[in-house]
Amino acid sequence: KHLFHYNNRTDLNWPALGTTVYRDHPVRHELFAFSLKETLFLGLSLPGIAKNGDEFSEGTGSNSDRTQLHRDNEEWTTRWFEKYPTDEIKAVVIFAHDAVEETNQPFWNWFAKFVRKDYTNVNILIVHDSHDFDEEAGYLSMENVYLLSVDDTVTPIKIEVDTTATVLLDVFQHNRYETCWCSSYHKPTQLKTNNIPSCNGACDESHAHCKGSSLF
């Protein structure tokens, strides 16, 4: 959720993607898709609970709209999977909010059937937000699906995709520590709003990005 408006930020100094990012769903402006280096990136709208705010389209503010929300995500997923032949796309990365909450189980039941039918040879990474870090290779009982639950941290996680690899955990590799500015190896400080200490003094706030973050 903190990257919804990343393209408007000037402090990140991220280079241009060099590809077209599609955000043309008629209702759900938060959905996006782009392909880059044999990898398809999909942004889905799967909040665990009803959401309100500019980041989400109308229809995510009520749990009663969940069926339509799932249907829109299914159509968006189908559209982009079917756009590219499987010999062009070797990996798929899906960004999906706090997606694995029980309220979204109908979508993942559909997704499992969808992948088993035609896409068991495509490695898939699902990245979603959670209060605790976790990972599960073989998510949904499929050998080609890897679930990465990213906890609420100040320091971003670094994920690399190697489409030449054949083993799932070699295709998707992550590093939660390399991008931490203020310490060589420790769990990054959690967001202040959670009121949960996790850095235990290892963060000395020596970098400007860490100022005011390590309060515990």
N, C-alpha and C positions, 0 to 999 in steps of 0.2 A: 504493500500500500504506500510505502514511502517513496516509490519510484514512479508513481502515476505521472508526475509532472517533471520527470528527470530531464526532459528535453528543454525545459525552460530554465534549468539551473546553469549558472555560469561557473560555479566553483568546482565542478566535477572534472572538467577538462577532458571529457570523453571524446574520442575521435568520431567522425561521422561513420555510420554503419556501412555506407556504400551499397545500400539496398533499399527497396521500397517497403515501408511499413504500412500495412493495410488496416484501416479503422473505419470500415464502411458498413458496419451493421446498421440497419435502419433504426433500431431502437437502443441497442446496448453499446454505447460509445466506448465502454471500457474494454471491449473485446479487441484484440489486435492479432496480427499474424505477419511474419516475414520469414524468408528463407535466406540462409547465409552459409556458405561453405558446406554444402550437402546436409545441412541441418535445418529443420523446420522449427520455428519458435511460435508457440501459441499462447496467447493470453486469454484465459477464461474468466468468467464471472461466477465464482462459486464460494461466496462468503458462507461461513458456518451458521450465522444467524442473520436475521433481517438487518439490512444496512440502509442508512440514509446519508446523504451528502453528495457533493458535486462529483466525487469519484465514481459513484455508481449511478446507473440509469434508473429511471422509474421502473418499479416492478421488483426491485430488490429490497424495498423498504417494508415488505410484508411477507410473512411466511406463507400466506395463502397463495402468493404468486409463484411459489417454488416450482410447481409443475411446468409452468410456461418458461421459467428461468432455465430449467434443465433442458427443455426442448430447444430453446435458442442456443444453448451451449452445444447440444448434440448436432444441430444443423451447422454451426460454425466449425466444429471439429471435423465433421464429414466433408464439408466444402474444401478445407485445406489439405486434408489427407488425400482426397481424391484428385486434387489439382496437380500433384506431382507424381510421376511414376516412381515405384519403389527403388529403381536403380539410380534415381536422381537424389533421393532423400535417404540418407543412411541412419539418421538419428532424429529424434523429436524431443524438444524440451517444452514442457507445459508449465505455465505459471498459473496458480489456481487458488490464491488466497488461503484461508483456513479450510481447505477443500474436503478433508476426510471426515468432517463432522457427520453425524448420523443423518442429518437433514439432506445431505448430498449423496447418500448411498444409492438412490435410484439412478443418478447419473453414472456413477462408477459401475453399477451393474450393466448398464447399457454399454459403457466404454469397454468393459471386459469382453463382451460378446462381439463388439465391433472390431477390436484388435485381433481376437482369436480367429475371426473369419478371414481376414486378408493381410494382417500386418504383424504376424509373429516373427518375421525376419527383420523388423525395424526395432532398434533399441530406443526405449522411451524413458525419459526422466520426468517425473512429476515433482515440482518444487512448490511447496506451500508454507504458509505461516503457521507457527505453533508457539506455545509458551515454552516448550522444551525441545531441544534438538533430538532428532531421531532419524533413522534411515532403515529402509527395508528393501532389500533386493528380492525380486520375485513377488512384488506387490500384486494383489488380485490373483495370486496363484499363477502368475505368468512369468516365465523366466526372462523375458525381455523388458520387464517394467521395473523401474527403480524409483522408490518414493524417498524424497528428501524433505524432512520437516525441519524448517529453519526457525530457531528460537529468536525472540525479540532482542537483538543485540545492536549496539551502536556500530560495531565494526562489521562491514559486509563480508559475506562469504564469497570466496573465489571458486568458480566452477569452470572446468575446462572440458571440452568435448573433443574426443579423438575418433573421428569416423573411420580411421584405418584399423582400429582395434576390433577384436571379435568377442572379447569377454565383456559382459555388461559393466562391471566395475572398473574396467580399463577404459571403456568408452567415456564414462562420466566420472571424473575425479574432482574432488573438492578439497579446499584448504580453508579452514576457519581461522588460521593464525598468521598466515603469511602477510596479510594486509593490515595487521594490527600495528599501529604506528609507535606505540609507547612501550612495548615489552616484547621480548623475543619469543615467548611462548606462554600464553595463558588464555583462559576463556575470556572473550571480550566482555566488557561491562554491559549489563543488560540495561534496557531503557529505564530511565528514572521512574516512569509512570508505574512500573511493575513493583517498585519498592523491594526488590530482591537483590541482595548483594551477591556478586558472583566473581568479582575480580580479586577480592580479598587483599587489597593493597598492592597487587602487582603492577597496577596501572599508576604511574606517577604523574600523569597529565602533562608530560613533557612536550607533547605535540599539540598544536593549536586545535586540531580536530577533537581532542579528548578533553579540552577544557570544560569543566563543569559537568562532565559525564560520570566521573568516578566519585560519587558522593558518599559511598558507604565504607 
